[in-house]
Amino acid sequence: MKRPLLYVIGDSISIQYGPYLEQYLAGRLAYARKTAETEAQFDLPSPQGDNGGDSSVVLAFLRGLTESGDWTTDLLLVNCGLHDIKTDPITGNKQVAIDDYRLNLEGIVALARQAGVPMIWVRTTPCDETVHNNRPDTTFHRFSADCMAYNAVADELMATVGVPSIDLHNFTRNLGPELYCDHVHFHDHIREKQAAYIAGWLGAYWVLGNG
């Protein structure tokens, strides 16, 4: 019997918990994610390879899938935000302004619905802004307040349009003080817990017949 396919589009956090997620979903959902190979089919504004990139890149990628008719997934898991909140240290400009972020998310939801694919949203994980913004080689900053603000925009939108959300932000933050292996990425044991949390959520969602 063919298993339903989960397709993941997300930032580097999802790349890192991805192998554990695939392992924990075995026997229930097949696992696939956006790759450099699938991305190469489309003329994207800012190529990211396996990384989903910011909301503009995710939207462009899904438009490419729509135009090619290559929607073969049964369930879409989407996260974008960490790239959107990248802040120019000199100008203070965001990579994607918050109003544009909302518009991009609206477009992402619309494309998933046009394709008839149920979508799950994953809330953006926290960052350690003190470490992040004091690295000598950094070319951009990230701020916790922006992460919260962009998550709030996504929360309101997803609630309005009826897209369920997985609160990976608070789940991760509640795992304790020793989260990060750098300024934004997590230790391996944290990645494994993130995957277990998402797999449990998805298992319940699918079993309960909401997919």
C-alpha positions in Angstrom: 0.0 0.0 0.0 1.4 3.4 -1.0 2.0 5.7 1.9 0.9 9.3 1.7 3.7 11.7 0.9 4.7 14.6 3.1 6.7 17.3 1.3 8.8 19.8 3.4 9.8 23.3 2.4 11.7 24.9 5.2 14.9 26.7 6.3 18.1 25.0 7.6 16.4 24.1 10.8 14.2 21.7 8.8 17.2 20.4 7.0 18.8 19.4 10.2 15.8 17.8 11.9 14.7 16.2 8.6 16.6 12.9 8.8 15.1 12.3 12.2 11.6 13.3 11.0 11.9 10.9 8.1 12.9 8.1 10.5 10.0 8.8 12.9 7.4 8.9 10.1 8.5 5.6 8.6 5.5 3.3 8.0 3.1 6.2 8.2 4.1 9.0 5.8 6.7 9.0 3.1 9.1 11.9 3.3 10.5 14.3 0.7 11.7 17.9 0.7 12.6 20.7 -1.6 16.1 20.0 -3.1 18.5 21.9 -5.3 17.5 19.5 -8.2 13.8 20.4 -7.9 14.6 24.0 -7.5 16.7 24.0 -10.7 13.5 23.5 -12.7 12.4 27.0 -11.9 13.9 30.5 -12.4 13.8 31.6 -8.8 14.7 35.1 -7.6 17.3 33.9 -5.1 18.3 30.2 -5.3 18.7 28.5 -2.0 19.2 24.8 -2.9 17.7 22.5 -0.2 17.0 25.5 2.0 13.5 26.9 1.5 14.9 30.5 1.9 12.7 33.4 2.6 8.9 33.6 2.0 9.5 35.2 -1.5 11.6 32.2 -2.6 9.1 29.7 -1.2 6.3 31.5 -3.0 8.3 31.5 -6.3 9.1 27.8 -5.9 5.4 26.9 -5.4 4.4 29.0 -8.4 6.9 27.0 -10.4 5.3 23.7 -9.1 1.9 25.1 -10.1 2.9 26.1 -13.5 4.7 22.8 -14.2 1.8 20.7 -12.8 4.3 18.9 -10.6 2.3 18.8 -7.3 2.6 15.1 -6.3 2.4 15.5 -2.6 -0.4 14.6 -0.2 0.6 17.0 2.6 2.7 20.1 2.5 4.8 21.2 5.6 6.0 24.8 5.2 8.2 27.1 7.3 9.8 30.4 6.4 10.8 33.4 8.5 14.4 33.1 9.7 15.6 34.5 6.3 12.9 37.1 6.1 14.0 38.7 9.4 17.6 39.1 8.3 18.4 42.8 9.1 20.9 45.0 7.4 23.1 46.3 10.3 23.5 49.7 8.6 20.0 50.5 7.2 17.9 48.3 9.5 16.0 47.0 6.5 14.7 43.4 6.6 15.3 41.0 3.8 11.5 40.8 3.5 9.4 43.5 5.1 6.7 42.3 7.5 3.8 43.5 5.3 5.4 41.7 2.3 5.9 38.6 4.5 2.1 38.4 5.1 1.4 38.9 1.4 3.8 36.1 0.5 2.2 33.8 3.1 -1.2 34.5 1.7 0.1 33.6 -1.8 1.6 30.3 -0.4 -1.7 29.3 1.2 -3.6 30.2 -2.0 -1.3 28.0 -4.2 -1.6 25.0 -1.9 -5.3 25.3 -1.9 -5.3 25.8 -5.7 -3.4 22.5 -5.9 -5.8 20.8 -3.4 -2.9 20.0 -1.1 -3.5 20.3 2.7 -0.9 22.6 4.2 0.7 22.7 7.7 2.5 25.7 8.9 5.5 25.5 11.3 6.2 28.5 13.5 9.7 29.9 13.1 12.3 28.8 15.8 14.0 31.3 18.1 17.6 32.6 17.6 20.3 33.7 20.1 20.5 37.4 19.0 23.4 38.2 21.5 25.6 35.6 19.9 24.2 36.1 16.4 24.7 39.9 16.2 28.2 39.9 17.8 29.9 37.6 15.4 32.9 39.3 13.8 32.1 38.0 10.3 28.3 38.6 10.3 26.8 40.5 7.3 23.3 40.7 8.8 21.6 40.7 12.2 18.6 38.9 13.5 16.5 40.0 16.5 14.2 38.0 18.7 11.6 40.7 18.6 11.4 40.4 14.8 11.0 36.6 15.1 8.1 37.1 17.5 6.5 39.8 15.3 6.7 37.7 12.1 5.4 34.7 14.0 2.5 36.8 15.2 1.7 37.8 11.6 1.7 34.1 10.5 -0.3 33.1 13.5 -3.1 35.5 12.7 -3.1 34.6 9.1 -3.1 30.9 9.5 -5.9 31.1 12.1 -8.0 33.2 9.8 -7.6 30.9 6.8 -7.8 27.7 8.8 -4.3 26.4 8.2 -3.1 24.4 11.3 0.2 25.4 12.9 2.9 23.4 14.7 4.4 25.5 17.5 8.0 24.5 17.0 9.0 27.9 18.4 7.7 27.4 21.9 8.4 23.7 21.9 12.1 24.4 21.2 12.4 27.3 23.6 11.0 25.2 26.4 13.7 22.5 26.0 16.1 24.4 28.3 19.0 26.8 28.2 21.5 24.8 26.2 19.8 24.8 22.8 22.3 26.2 20.3 25.4 24.8 18.6 25.9 28.4 17.2 23.7 31.5 17.0 20.6 30.0 15.4 21.1 26.2 14.8 20.5 23.6 17.5 22.4 20.7 19.0 21.8 17.3 17.6 19.7 16.1 20.5 17.5 19.2 20.2 17.0 18.4 16.5 15.9 14.9 17.4 13.4 16.2 19.9 12.0 18.7 17.3 11.5 15.9 14.8 9.8 13.7 17.4 7.4 16.5 18.3 6.6 17.2 14.6 6.2 13.5 13.8 3.8 13.0 16.8 1.8 16.0 15.7 1.6 14.8 12.1 0.8 11.3 13.1 -2.2 12.5 15.2 -3.3 14.8 12.4 -3.3 12.1 9.8 -4.8 9.4 12.0 -7.6 11.6 13.0 -8.5 12.0 9.4 -7.8 15.7 9.0 -5.4 15.2 6.1 
